[in-house]
Amino acid sequence: MQRSFRVQVAVALACIASLAGCMDADAAGQASETAHVWWGRTFTSTAAFDDGRPRPLEPGTEMELVFEQREEGSILRWNAGCNTWGAPVTIDADRLRLGEGEQSATGCADALDRQDAWLQAFFRSDPEWTRDDGGLRLTADDIVLEFRDATAERAMLPAAFAFTWYGPDGDPAERGRGESRSFEVKADTGPRHCDWESVASLYVAWPPGSTWEGGDNFEKSVRRYVRDPEGVFRGQDLVPDTLQLDADLPKDAVDTGYHTDAAELWWGPDRGNKYAYLVTDEGVERWPRASWDFGCA
């Protein structure tokens, strides 16, 4: 697949919409000798402290870190119940050093937005790390975050689908945050507090090429395609039980031009009326279109 990994490196430490750090692109893709114990690992939070006192997270949330190593570079992704963030990372002997990254554009409650901003600032400071007994401890100034290794128990959405989507012109297909967000194509995973974390949704503004900018006609202006491998919605008439994780791409399929760094969105002969085809180097998945939009309280 001839898609290049889209990460720009900034000189300044700024911008709430991305994590910034002072590093060059080559350094961001290079891991130190300590990094071999990190890649492919998922960590979930067990405790947080600020100035020695416990700092409770928002109810129903936890922090999750995912360390990924790709041909294009090494990535750290994290989520604390709202947006998913990601940035190139270099692991020194005692610090995580992050370059400029990107975030999803999920609309969240104000409390979750504040929690996101707090965690963003923490990682922007290049925290110190220690490892013991499968755990991970990160420290920056007076803040300490503790994690356990949850790799074996996490059924993670393939990273190819989870990161930022881009349009045929190469520009991000989702922009803004909260009520100001707009998108042509975006993806997200289900909330943990409803036990939907194994579910992923792909939203496409309709007709393709248009932009959803808010309003009351979401169901008419946006189509939703769902990846539900564990059958969370089976029997509820929300999503047809026709997901295929090892599908064949139809001969007359059409590339929409929308893509992440590792996945492409294609239409089959129905041109998106029933299915979306997600194409990666690993194969093809066919996601059914949801009957209507639905959410989790």
Order of alpha helices (4+ residues) and beta strands (2+ residues): alpha-beta-beta-beta-beta-beta-beta-beta-alpha-beta-beta-beta-alpha-beta-beta-beta-beta-alpha-beta-beta-beta-beta-beta
